[in-house]
């Protein structure tokens, strides 16, 4: 099968790192470890697994962070990843073949595979505490090398575990428990947005919005726009401000229900003044230009993950407010003073789980499908480009240059076999 294959060779990676400032194509060259090649299809780990044929494979920000060398060289995520790997966890696929323990009626069904490689998928019994409570996105066994009946190496999800592959390939593997059938009334272009919208929805449901009247969404990429969409779909009627970089992001945010689109300038003092005015807060200045607010938003959803954006999210939250961290960054050097000084609640949101929503328990993917079908917003406007796999460099360039290309979500599109 054809697949984008990723592996790190230290000398090549270092060469790409040094050259990227002078040669824009260095990150997409063989030096950096990403190549298109023919690879064998992985074998089914047990008879509870299936083979899926990819229809669409999305490019996630976490995928891009690896290709673009944005993770620190000592990232703790190395403990939960196996190289070499075939990237891609966002997917729409068709079940092609099933193991002997899987109901054959799955064959031919269109699915979104929930990518998390948790205890159930790995065949680890008894499951860890988070998994036993339905919080499989917080599984304690992502690094359980070889444990369980599936005997998988470390990996948080499809695309980060070489043994199962990913959606940047014509085929990949899935455990039967990961299969979520796509409703007939959803198109492929809607369904490929299931995973990013699920991450946003999960973050929204992690927050306590009971007394929240004014929230900020920091970042208007796919996660931030998904947060706006999810807030409105679950019935939040408070005020939503969103910080965007580009007008095309702001336009979609408005369509999804944001009240005010903010385009803060580069000058830090001006940014703080704008936020202070929006929230009736006051700006306080310490030595060497360090700034703080007295007052701020009830809840801030941080959807970027950069050091500066994390710090400003903390500083722009009112006392005893909540900061929901969704952006997959590391935040090195962030001033943590506001957390203890303002008694903030900081909540991490990663992936998906079994959600407790309106008195019932439902898997995040399934809830996203329900909300898509109920929504008056067509989420397919978030899919701004599809590319065949052999044009992977063009696809990645479209994501790396979002402003120029007006990109939100880009995906690989696979033609049916002849």
Buried (B, 14 or more C-beta within 10 A) or exposed (E): BBBBBBEBEEEBBBBBBEBBEEEEEBBBBEBBBBEBEEBEBBEBBBEBBBBBBBBBBBBBBBBBBBBBBBBEEEBEBBEBBBBEBBBBBBBBBBBBBBBEEBEEEBBEBBBBBBBBBBBBBBBBEEBBEBBEEBBBBBBBBBBBEEBBEBBBBBBBBBBBBBBBBBBBBBBBBBBBBBBBBBBEEBBBBBBBBBBBBBBBBBBBBBBEBEEBEBBBBBBBBBBBBBBBBBBBBBEBEBBBBBBBBBEBBBBBBBBBBBBBBBEBEEEBEEBBBBBBEBBEBEBEEEEEEEBBBEBBBBBBBBBBBBBEBBBBBBBBBBEEBBBBBBBBBBBEEBBEBBBEEBEBBBBEBBBBBBBEBEEEEBBBBBBBBBBBEEBEBEBBBBBBBBBEBEBBBBBBBBBBEBEEBBBBBBBBBBEEEE
